[in-house]
Amino acid sequence: MPNIKTLTKKIVSFRDVRDWAQFHNPKDVAISLALEAAELLEHFQWKNPAEIAAHIKTNKEAVSEELADVLYWVLLLSYDLKIDPLAALGRKLKKNARKYPVKKSKGRHTKYNRL
């Protein structure tokens, strides 16, 4: 499996050979990311857990394509904003660990400010 840098290079190359960078300002890329996330959500909307499990079995490729689209826009926006997504994720995980200590949050869905 390719690493993040390799995937990002492929994404940027895909965009650049088509001369699409001119359309890819941060606002529009973020909108595209949200739209693709919404398309992913459509696979789960109005389904109970059993229906979701059945849907994923029969539509796994379509769901995986939507996840890929979300990742595409995440990596492209990260590249354009000069943000290392793995470093950002590492920092966010540390921050969340402080906000949600295991002792207070284990097995609970309560927001950090109400623990």
C-alpha positions, 0 to 999 in steps of 0.5 A, spaced: 500 500 500 502 506 498 504 511 503 501 518 504 506 522 501 506 517 494 498 518 494 498 525 495 503 526 489 499 522 485 493 526 487 496 533 485 499 530 479 492 528 477 489 535 478 495 538 475 495 535 468 488 537 468 490 544 470 484 544 475 489 547 480 486 554 478 479 551 481 482 548 487 482 554 492 481 552 500 474 553 500 472 549 494 476 544 496 473 543 503 466 544 500 468 538 495 470 534 501 464 535 505 460 533 499 463 527 498 462 525 506 455 527 505 455 521 499 458 517 504 453 518 509 447 516 504 449 509 504 447 509 511 441 514 512 435 511 514 438 504 515 437 500 522 444 496 524 441 490 520 440 494 514 447 497 514 450 491 515 446 488 509 448 494 505 455 494 506 455 487 504 452 488 497 455 495 496 462 495 499 465 497 493 461 503 492 462 505 500 469 504 499 469 509 493 466 514 497 471 513 502 476 514 497 473 520 495 473 523 502 481 521 503 482 524 496 480 531 498 483 531 505 490 529 502 489 535 497 487 540 502 492 538 506 497 539 501 495 545 499 495 548 506 502 545 507 499 541 513 502 534 514 495 530 515 499 524 519 502 529 524 496 533 525 492 527 526 498 525 532 497 532 535 489 531 535 489 524 538 494 527 544 489 532 545 483 528 545 486 523 550 487 529 555 480 531 553 477 524 554 481 520 560 479 513 560 477 513 567 472 518 565 470 516 558 470 509 558 464 506 555 460 513 555 459 518 549 458 524 553 462 530 551 468 532 554 466 538 557 460 534 561 465 528 564 
